[in-house]
Amino acid sequence: MASYTETPRQQLLKSLRGRSIHIPDLQALLAQWPQDVNTQLEHLKKDVDEKLQRCVLPQLLNLERLSVDSIVVKPFSCR
């Protein structure tokens, strides 16, 4: 078996797995930051919708064809 060194990200994820993490309300901390709507919002919405249609919807449709006993939850990626 090859030697495997965990990346710092993997080490952090491993240390956090199974724990509850409280994320405080950051609104007060970020109150002085400029607040505006991204000028590319409509473009971003279109991109996200296309990605969901291409990646997530086929996965969901595929799950409907499987029996409950055969479903294995695992991460999937879409390029």
VEXLUMNU-42127 format. One record per atom (N, C-alpha, C, O): residue number from 0; residue in three letters; atom name; x, y, z. Coordinates in nm, 2 decimals. Example, Ala and Ser with C-alpha at 12.3 -4.5 7.8 and 13.67 -1.06 7.14 Angstrom:
! residues 2
<site 0; "ALA"; "N"; <1.32; -0.57; 0.78>>
<site 0; "ALA"; "CA"; <1.23; -0.45; 0.78>>
<site 0; "ALA"; "C"; <1.32; -0.33; 0.78>>
<site 0; "ALA"; "O"; <1.42; -0.33; 0.85>>
<site 1; "SER"; "N"; <1.28; -0.22; 0.71>>
<site 1; "SER"; "CA"; <1.37; -0.11; 0.71>>
<site 1; "SER"; "C"; <1.29; 0.00; 0.79>>
<site 1; "SER"; "O"; <1.34; 0.11; 0.80>>
This chain:
! residues 79
<site 0; "MET"; "N"; <0.08; -0.12; 0.00>>
<site 0; "MET"; "CA"; <0.00; 0.00; 0.00>>
<site 0; "MET"; "C"; <0.09; 0.12; 0.00>>
<site 0; "MET"; "O"; <0.19; 0.13; 0.07>>
<site 1; "ALA"; "N"; <0.06; 0.22; -0.08>>
<site 1; "ALA"; "CA"; <0.14; 0.34; -0.09>>
<site 1; "ALA"; "C"; <0.12; 0.43; 0.03>>
<site 1; "ALA"; "O"; <0.02; 0.43; 0.10>>
<site 2; "SER"; "N"; <0.23; 0.50; 0.06>>
<site 2; "SER"; "CA"; <0.23; 0.59; 0.17>>
<site 2; "SER"; "C"; <0.13; 0.71; 0.14>>
<site 2; "SER"; "O"; <0.14; 0.76; 0.02>>
<site 3; "TYR"; "N"; <0.05; 0.75; 0.23>>
<site 3; "TYR"; "CA"; <-0.05; 0.86; 0.20>>
<site 3; "TYR"; "C"; <-0.03; 0.96; 0.31>>
<site 3; "TYR"; "O"; <-0.04; 0.93; 0.43>>
<site 4; "THR"; "N"; <-0.02; 1.09; 0.27>>
<site 4; "THR"; "CA"; <-0.01; 1.20; 0.36>>
<site 4; "THR"; "C"; <-0.14; 1.28; 0.34>>
<site 4; "THR"; "O"; <-0.17; 1.33; 0.23>>
<site 5; "GLU"; "N"; <-0.21; 1.31; 0.45>>
<site 5; "GLU"; "CA"; <-0.33; 1.39; 0.44>>
<site 5; "GLU"; "C"; <-0.29; 1.53; 0.42>>
<site 5; "GLU"; "O"; <-0.19; 1.58; 0.48>>
<site 6; "THR"; "N"; <-0.37; 1.60; 0.34>>
<site 6; "THR"; "CA"; <-0.35; 1.75; 0.32>>
<site 6; "THR"; "C"; <-0.40; 1.82; 0.44>>
<site 6; "THR"; "O"; <-0.48; 1.76; 0.52>>
<site 7; "PRO"; "N"; <-0.36; 1.94; 0.47>>
<site 7; "PRO"; "CA"; <-0.42; 2.02; 0.58>>
<site 7; "PRO"; "C"; <-0.57; 2.02; 0.58>>
<site 7; "PRO"; "O"; <-0.64; 2.02; 0.68>>
<site 8; "ARG"; "N"; <-0.63; 2.03; 0.46>>
<site 8; "ARG"; "CA"; <-0.78; 2.04; 0.44>>
<site 8; "ARG"; "C"; <-0.83; 1.91; 0.49>>
<site 8; "ARG"; "O"; <-0.93; 1.91; 0.57>>
<site 9; "GLN"; "N"; <-0.78; 1.79; 0.45>>
<site 9; "GLN"; "CA"; <-0.82; 1.66; 0.49>>
<site 9; "GLN"; "C"; <-0.81; 1.64; 0.64>>
<site 9; "GLN"; "O"; <-0.90; 1.59; 0.71>>
<site 10; "GLN"; "N"; <-0.70; 1.69; 0.70>>
<site 10; "GLN"; "CA"; <-0.68; 1.68; 0.84>>
<site 10; "GLN"; "C"; <-0.79; 1.76; 0.92>>
<site 10; "GLN"; "O"; <-0.84; 1.72; 1.02>>
<site 11; "LEU"; "N"; <-0.82; 1.88; 0.87>>
<site 11; "LEU"; "CA"; <-0.92; 1.97; 0.93>>
<site 11; "LEU"; "C"; <-1.06; 1.90; 0.92>>
<site 11; "LEU"; "O"; <-1.13; 1.89; 1.02>>
<site 12; "LEU"; "N"; <-1.09; 1.85; 0.81>>
<site 12; "LEU"; "CA"; <-1.22; 1.78; 0.79>>
<site 12; "LEU"; "C"; <-1.23; 1.66; 0.88>>
<site 12; "LEU"; "O"; <-1.34; 1.64; 0.94>>
<site 13; "LYS"; "N"; <-1.12; 1.59; 0.89>>
<site 13; "LYS"; "CA"; <-1.12; 1.47; 0.98>>
<site 13; "LYS"; "C"; <-1.14; 1.51; 1.13>>
<site 13; "LYS"; "O"; <-1.22; 1.44; 1.20>>
<site 14; "SER"; "N"; <-1.08; 1.62; 1.17>>
<site 14; "SER"; "CA"; <-1.09; 1.66; 1.31>>
<site 14; "SER"; "C"; <-1.23; 1.72; 1.34>>
<site 14; "SER"; "O"; <-1.28; 1.72; 1.45>>
<site 15; "LEU"; "N"; <-1.30; 1.77; 1.23>>
<site 15; "LEU"; "CA"; <-1.44; 1.83; 1.25>>
<site 15; "LEU"; "C"; <-1.55; 1.73; 1.23>>
<site 15; "LEU"; "O"; <-1.66; 1.75; 1.28>>
<site 16; "ARG"; "N"; <-1.52; 1.62; 1.17>>
<site 16; "ARG"; "CA"; <-1.63; 1.52; 1.13>>
<site 16; "ARG"; "C"; <-1.70; 1.47; 1.26>>
<site 16; "ARG"; "O"; <-1.63; 1.43; 1.36>>
<site 17; "GLY"; "N"; <-1.83; 1.48; 1.26>>
<site 17; "GLY"; "CA"; <-1.91; 1.43; 1.37>>
<site 17; "GLY"; "C"; <-1.93; 1.53; 1.48>>
<site 17; "GLY"; "O"; <-2.00; 1.51; 1.58>>
<site 18; "ARG"; "N"; <-1.87; 1.65; 1.47>>
<site 18; "ARG"; "CA"; <-1.88; 1.75; 1.57>>
<site 18; "ARG"; "C"; <-1.99; 1.85; 1.52>>
<site 18; "ARG"; "O"; <-2.02; 1.87; 1.41>>
<site 19; "SER"; "N"; <-2.05; 1.92; 1.62>>
<site 19; "SER"; "CA"; <-2.14; 2.03; 1.60>>
<site 19; "SER"; "C"; <-2.06; 2.16; 1.60>>
<site 19; "SER"; "O"; <-1.98; 2.18; 1.69>>
<site 20; "ILE"; "N"; <-2.08; 2.24; 1.50>>
<site 20; "ILE"; "CA"; <-2.01; 2.37; 1.50>>
<site 20; "ILE"; "C"; <-2.11; 2.48; 1.50>>
<site 20; "ILE"; "O"; <-2.20; 2.49; 1.42>>
<site 21; "HIS"; "N"; <-2.09; 2.58; 1.59>>
<site 21; "HIS"; "CA"; <-2.17; 2.70; 1.59>>
<site 21; "HIS"; "C"; <-2.10; 2.81; 1.51>>
<site 21; "HIS"; "O"; <-1.99; 2.85; 1.54>>
<site 22; "ILE"; "N"; <-2.18; 2.86; 1.41>>
<site 22; "ILE"; "CA"; <-2.13; 2.97; 1.34>>
<site 22; "ILE"; "C"; <-2.21; 3.09; 1.38>>
<site 22; "ILE"; "O"; <-2.33; 3.10; 1.36>>
<site 23; "PRO"; "N"; <-2.14; 3.19; 1.44>>
<site 23; "PRO"; "CA"; <-2.21; 3.31; 1.49>>
<site 23; "PRO"; "C"; <-2.26; 3.39; 1.38>>
<site 23; "PRO"; "O"; <-2.22; 3.38; 1.26>>
<site 24; "ASP"; "N"; <-2.36; 3.48; 1.42>>
<site 24; "ASP"; "CA"; <-2.41; 3.58; 1.32>>
<site 24; "ASP"; "C"; <-2.30; 3.68; 1.29>>
<site 24; "ASP"; "O"; <-2.25; 3.75; 1.38>>
<site 25; "LEU"; "N"; <-2.26; 3.68; 1.16>>
<site 25; "LEU"; "CA"; <-2.15; 3.77; 1.12>>
<site 25; "LEU"; "C"; <-2.20; 3.91; 1.08>>
<site 25; "LEU"; "O"; <-2.11; 3.99; 1.04>>
<site 26; "GLN"; "N"; <-2.33; 3.94; 1.08>>
<site 26; "GLN"; "CA"; <-2.38; 4.06; 1.03>>
<site 26; "GLN"; "C"; <-2.31; 4.18; 1.10>>
<site 26; "GLN"; "O"; <-2.28; 4.28; 1.04>>
<site 27; "ALA"; "N"; <-2.30; 4.18; 1.23>>
<site 27; "ALA"; "CA"; <-2.24; 4.29; 1.31>>
<site 27; "ALA"; "C"; <-2.09; 4.31; 1.27>>
<site 27; "ALA"; "O"; <-2.04; 4.42; 1.25>>
<site 28; "LEU"; "N"; <-2.02; 4.20; 1.25>>
<site 28; "LEU"; "CA"; <-1.88; 4.20; 1.21>>
<site 28; "LEU"; "C"; <-1.86; 4.26; 1.07>>
<site 28; "LEU"; "O"; <-1.76; 4.33; 1.05>>
<site 29; "LEU"; "N"; <-1.96; 4.23; 0.98>>
<site 29; "LEU"; "CA"; <-1.94; 4.27; 0.85>>
<site 29; "LEU"; "C"; <-2.03; 4.40; 0.81>>
<site 29; "LEU"; "O"; <-2.04; 4.43; 0.70>>
<site 30; "ALA"; "N"; <-2.08; 4.46; 0.92>>
<site 30; "ALA"; "CA"; <-2.17; 4.58; 0.90>>
<site 30; "ALA"; "C"; <-2.11; 4.69; 0.81>>
<site 30; "ALA"; "O"; <-2.18; 4.76; 0.74>>
<site 31; "GLN"; "N"; <-1.98; 4.71; 0.82>>
<site 31; "GLN"; "CA"; <-1.91; 4.82; 0.75>>
<site 31; "GLN"; "C"; <-1.87; 4.78; 0.61>>
<site 31; "GLN"; "O"; <-1.83; 4.86; 0.53>>
<site 32; "TRP"; "N"; <-1.89; 4.65; 0.57>>
<site 32; "TRP"; "CA"; <-1.86; 4.61; 0.44>>
<site 32; "TRP"; "C"; <-1.96; 4.66; 0.34>>
<site 32; "TRP"; "O"; <-2.08; 4.68; 0.38>>
<site 33; "PRO"; "N"; <-1.92; 4.70; 0.22>>
<site 33; "PRO"; "CA"; <-2.02; 4.74; 0.12>>
<site 33; "PRO"; "C"; <-2.12; 4.63; 0.09>>
<site 33; "PRO"; "O"; <-2.08; 4.51; 0.08>>
<site 34; "GLN"; "N"; <-2.25; 4.67; 0.08>>
<site 34; "GLN"; "CA"; <-2.35; 4.57; 0.05>>
<site 34; "GLN"; "C"; <-2.41; 4.61; -0.08>>
<site 34; "GLN"; "O"; <-2.46; 4.72; -0.10>>
<site 35; "ASP"; "N"; <-2.41; 4.52; -0.18>>
<site 35; "ASP"; "CA"; <-2.46; 4.55; -0.31>>
<site 35; "ASP"; "C"; <-2.49; 4.41; -0.37>>
<site 35; "ASP"; "O"; <-2.45; 4.31; -0.32>>
<site 36; "VAL"; "N"; <-2.56; 4.42; -0.48>>
<site 36; "VAL"; "CA"; <-2.60; 4.30; -0.56>>
<site 36; "VAL"; "C"; <-2.49; 4.28; -0.67>>
<site 36; "VAL"; "O"; <-2.45; 4.37; -0.73>>
<site 37; "ASN"; "N"; <-2.44; 4.16; -0.68>>
<site 37; "ASN"; "CA"; <-2.34; 4.13; -0.78>>
<site 37; "ASN"; "C"; <-2.40; 4.17; -0.92>>
<site 37; "ASN"; "O"; <-2.51; 4.13; -0.96>>
<site 38; "THR"; "N"; <-2.32; 4.24; -0.99>>
<site 38; "THR"; "CA"; <-2.36; 4.29; -1.13>>
<site 38; "THR"; "C"; <-2.38; 4.17; -1.22>>
<site 38; "THR"; "O"; <-2.45; 4.18; -1.33>>
<site 39; "GLN"; "N"; <-2.32; 4.06; -1.19>>
<site 39; "GLN"; "CA"; <-2.33; 3.94; -1.27>>
<site 39; "GLN"; "C"; <-2.44; 3.84; -1.22>>
<site 39; "GLN"; "O"; <-2.44; 3.72; -1.26>>
<site 40; "LEU"; "N"; <-2.53; 3.89; -1.14>>
<site 40; "LEU"; "CA"; <-2.63; 3.80; -1.08>>
<site 40; "LEU"; "C"; <-2.71; 3.72; -1.18>>
<site 40; "LEU"; "O"; <-2.72; 3.60; -1.16>>
<site 41; "GLU"; "N"; <-2.76; 3.78; -1.28>>
<site 41; "GLU"; "CA"; <-2.84; 3.71; -1.38>>
<site 41; "GLU"; "C"; <-2.76; 3.60; -1.45>>
<site 41; "GLU"; "O"; <-2.81; 3.49; -1.48>>
<site 42; "HIS"; "N"; <-2.64; 3.64; -1.48>>
<site 42; "HIS"; "CA"; <-2.55; 3.54; -1.55>>
<site 42; "HIS"; "C"; <-2.52; 3.42; -1.45>>
<site 42; "HIS"; "O"; <-2.52; 3.31; -1.50>>
<site 43; "LEU"; "N"; <-2.50; 3.45; -1.33>>
<site 43; "LEU"; "CA"; <-2.47; 3.35; -1.23>>
<site 43; "LEU"; "C"; <-2.59; 3.26; -1.21>>
<site 43; "LEU"; "O"; <-2.58; 3.13; -1.20>>
<site 44; "LYS"; "N"; <-2.71; 3.32; -1.20>>
<site 44; "LYS"; "CA"; <-2.83; 3.23; -1.19>>
<site 44; "LYS"; "C"; <-2.84; 3.14; -1.31>>
<site 44; "LYS"; "O"; <-2.87; 3.02; -1.29>>
<site 45; "LYS"; "N"; <-2.82; 3.19; -1.43>>
<site 45; "LYS"; "CA"; <-2.82; 3.11; -1.55>>
<site 45; "LYS"; "C"; <-2.72; 2.99; -1.54>>
<site 45; "LYS"; "O"; <-2.76; 2.88; -1.57>>
<site 46; "ASP"; "N"; <-2.60; 3.03; -1.50>>
<site 46; "ASP"; "CA"; <-2.50; 2.92; -1.49>>
<site 46; "ASP"; "C"; <-2.53; 2.82; -1.39>>
<site 46; "ASP"; "O"; <-2.51; 2.70; -1.41>>
<site 47; "VAL"; "N"; <-2.58; 2.86; -1.27>>
<site 47; "VAL"; "CA"; <-2.62; 2.76; -1.17>>
<site 47; "VAL"; "C"; <-2.74; 2.68; -1.22>>
<site 47; "VAL"; "O"; <-2.73; 2.55; -1.19>>
<site 48; "ASP"; "N"; <-2.84; 2.74; -1.28>>
<site 48; "ASP"; "CA"; <-2.95; 2.66; -1.33>>
<site 48; "ASP"; "C"; <-2.90; 2.55; -1.43>>
<site 48; "ASP"; "O"; <-2.95; 2.44; -1.43>>
<site 49; "GLU"; "N"; <-2.81; 2.59; -1.52>>
<site 49; "GLU"; "CA"; <-2.76; 2.50; -1.62>>
<site 49; "GLU"; "C"; <-2.69; 2.38; -1.55>>
<site 49; "GLU"; "O"; <-2.70; 2.27; -1.59>>
<site 50; "LYS"; "N"; <-2.61; 2.42; -1.46>>
<site 50; "LYS"; "CA"; <-2.53; 2.32; -1.38>>
<site 50; "LYS"; "C"; <-2.62; 2.22; -1.31>>
<site 50; "LYS"; "O"; <-2.60; 2.10; -1.31>>
<site 51; "LEU"; "N"; <-2.72; 2.27; -1.25>>
<site 51; "LEU"; "CA"; <-2.82; 2.19; -1.18>>
<site 51; "LEU"; "C"; <-2.89; 2.10; -1.27>>
<site 51; "LEU"; "O"; <-2.91; 1.98; -1.25>>
<site 52; "GLN"; "N"; <-2.93; 2.15; -1.39>>
<site 52; "GLN"; "CA"; <-3.00; 2.07; -1.49>>
<site 52; "GLN"; "C"; <-2.91; 1.96; -1.54>>
<site 52; "GLN"; "O"; <-2.95; 1.85; -1.56>>
<site 53; "ARG"; "N"; <-2.78; 1.99; -1.56>>
<site 53; "ARG"; "CA"; <-2.69; 1.89; -1.62>>
<site 53; "ARG"; "C"; <-2.64; 1.79; -1.51>>
<site 53; "ARG"; "O"; <-2.61; 1.68; -1.55>>
<site 54; "CYS"; "N"; <-2.62; 1.84; -1.39>>
<site 54; "CYS"; "CA"; <-2.55; 1.75; -1.29>>
<site 54; "CYS"; "C"; <-2.65; 1.69; -1.19>>
<site 54; "CYS"; "O"; <-2.65; 1.57; -1.17>>
<site 55; "VAL"; "N"; <-2.73; 1.77; -1.13>>
<site 55; "VAL"; "CA"; <-2.81; 1.72; -1.02>>
<site 55; "VAL"; "C"; <-2.94; 1.65; -1.07>>
<site 55; "VAL"; "O"; <-2.97; 1.54; -1.02>>
<site 56; "LEU"; "N"; <-3.01; 1.71; -1.16>>
<site 56; "LEU"; "CA"; <-3.13; 1.64; -1.21>>
<site 56; "LEU"; "C"; <-3.11; 1.50; -1.26>>
<site 56; "LEU"; "O"; <-3.19; 1.41; -1.22>>
<site 57; "PRO"; "N"; <-3.01; 1.48; -1.35>>
<site 57; "PRO"; "CA"; <-2.99; 1.34; -1.39>>
<site 57; "PRO"; "C"; <-2.97; 1.24; -1.27>>
<site 57; "PRO"; "O"; <-3.01; 1.13; -1.27>>
<site 58; "GLN"; "N"; <-2.89; 1.29; -1.17>>
<site 58; "GLN"; "CA"; <-2.87; 1.21; -1.05>>
<site 58; "GLN"; "C"; <-3.00; 1.17; -0.98>>
<site 58; "GLN"; "O"; <-3.02; 1.06; -0.94>>
<site 59; "LEU"; "N"; <-3.08; 1.27; -0.96>>
<site 59; "LEU"; "CA"; <-3.21; 1.25; -0.90>>
<site 59; "LEU"; "C"; <-3.30; 1.16; -0.97>>
<site 59; "LEU"; "O"; <-3.36; 1.07; -0.92>>
<site 60; "LEU"; "N"; <-3.30; 1.17; -1.10>>
<site 60; "LEU"; "CA"; <-3.38; 1.09; -1.19>>
<site 60; "LEU"; "C"; <-3.33; 0.94; -1.18>>
<site 60; "LEU"; "O"; <-3.41; 0.85; -1.18>>
<site 61; "ASN"; "N"; <-3.20; 0.93; -1.18>>
<site 61; "ASN"; "CA"; <-3.14; 0.80; -1.17>>
<site 61; "ASN"; "C"; <-3.18; 0.73; -1.04>>
<site 61; "ASN"; "O"; <-3.20; 0.61; -1.03>>
<site 62; "LEU"; "N"; <-3.18; 0.80; -0.93>>
<site 62; "LEU"; "CA"; <-3.22; 0.75; -0.80>>
<site 62; "LEU"; "C"; <-3.36; 0.69; -0.80>>
<site 62; "LEU"; "O"; <-3.39; 0.59; -0.73>>
<site 63; "GLU"; "N"; <-3.45; 0.75; -0.88>>
<site 63; "GLU"; "CA"; <-3.59; 0.71; -0.88>>
<site 63; "GLU"; "C"; <-3.60; 0.57; -0.94>>
<site 63; "GLU"; "O"; <-3.69; 0.49; -0.91>>
<site 64; "ARG"; "N"; <-3.50; 0.53; -1.02>>
<site 64; "ARG"; "CA"; <-3.51; 0.40; -1.09>>
<site 64; "ARG"; "C"; <-3.45; 0.29; -1.00>>
<site 64; "ARG"; "O"; <-3.46; 0.17; -1.04>>
<site 65; "LEU"; "N"; <-3.39; 0.33; -0.90>>
<site 65; "LEU"; "CA"; <-3.32; 0.23; -0.81>>
<site 65; "LEU"; "C"; <-3.42; 0.19; -0.70>>
<site 65; "LEU"; "O"; <-3.51; 0.27; -0.66>>
<site 66; "SER"; "N"; <-3.40; 0.07; -0.65>>
<site 66; "SER"; "CA"; <-3.48; 0.03; -0.53>>
<site 66; "SER"; "C"; <-3.42; 0.09; -0.41>>
<site 66; "SER"; "O"; <-3.30; 0.13; -0.41>>
<site 67; "VAL"; "N"; <-3.49; 0.11; -0.30>>
<site 67; "VAL"; "CA"; <-3.45; 0.17; -0.18>>
<site 67; "VAL"; "C"; <-3.33; 0.09; -0.13>>
<site 67; "VAL"; "O"; <-3.23; 0.15; -0.08>>
<site 68; "ASP"; "N"; <-3.33; -0.04; -0.14>>
<site 68; "ASP"; "CA"; <-3.22; -0.12; -0.08>>
<site 68; "ASP"; "C"; <-3.09; -0.11; -0.16>>
<site 68; "ASP"; "O"; <-2.98; -0.14; -0.11>>
<site 69; "SER"; "N"; <-3.10; -0.06; -0.28>>
<site 69; "SER"; "CA"; <-2.97; -0.05; -0.37>>
<site 69; "SER"; "C"; <-2.91; 0.08; -0.37>>
<site 69; "SER"; "O"; <-2.81; 0.10; -0.43>>
<site 70; "ILE"; "N"; <-2.97; 0.18; -0.30>>
<site 70; "ILE"; "CA"; <-2.92; 0.32; -0.30>>
<site 70; "ILE"; "C"; <-2.79; 0.32; -0.21>>
<site 70; "ILE"; "O"; <-2.80; 0.29; -0.09>>
<site 71; "VAL"; "N"; <-2.69; 0.37; -0.26>>
<site 71; "VAL"; "CA"; <-2.56; 0.40; -0.19>>
<site 71; "VAL"; "C"; <-2.54; 0.55; -0.20>>
<site 71; "VAL"; "O"; <-2.52; 0.60; -0.32>>
<site 72; "VAL"; "N"; <-2.54; 0.62; -0.09>>
<site 72; "VAL"; "CA"; <-2.51; 0.76; -0.10>>
<site 72; "VAL"; "C"; <-2.36; 0.79; -0.11>>
<site 72; "VAL"; "O"; <-2.29; 0.74; -0.02>>
<site 73; "LYS"; "N"; <-2.32; 0.86; -0.21>>
<site 73; "LYS"; "CA"; <-2.18; 0.89; -0.23>>
<site 73; "LYS"; "C"; <-2.18; 1.02; -0.31>>
<site 73; "LYS"; "O"; <-2.27; 1.06; -0.38>>
<site 74; "PRO"; "N"; <-2.07; 1.10; -0.29>>
<site 74; "PRO"; "CA"; <-2.06; 1.22; -0.36>>
<site 74; "PRO"; "C"; <-2.04; 1.20; -0.50>>
<site 74; "PRO"; "O"; <-1.99; 1.10; -0.55>>
<site 75; "PHE"; "N"; <-2.09; 1.30; -0.58>>
<site 75; "PHE"; "CA"; <-2.07; 1.29; -0.73>>
<site 75; "PHE"; "C"; <-2.03; 1.42; -0.77>>
<site 75; "PHE"; "O"; <-2.05; 1.53; -0.71>>
<site 76; "SER"; "N"; <-1.96; 1.43; -0.89>>
<site 76; "SER"; "CA"; <-1.91; 1.55; -0.94>>
<site 76; "SER"; "C"; <-1.96; 1.57; -1.08>>
<site 76; "SER"; "O"; <-2.00; 1.47; -1.15>>
<site 77; "CYS"; "N"; <-1.97; 1.69; -1.12>>
<site 77; "CYS"; "CA"; <-2.01; 1.72; -1.26>>
<site 77; "CYS"; "C"; <-1.91; 1.83; -1.31>>
<site 77; "CYS"; "O"; <-1.87; 1.92; -1.24>>
<site 78; "ARG"; "N"; <-1.87; 1.81; -1.43>>
<site 78; "ARG"; "CA"; <-1.78; 1.90; -1.49>>
<site 78; "ARG"; "C"; <-1.84; 1.98; -1.60>>
<site 78; "ARG"; "O"; <-1.78; 2.07; -1.66>>
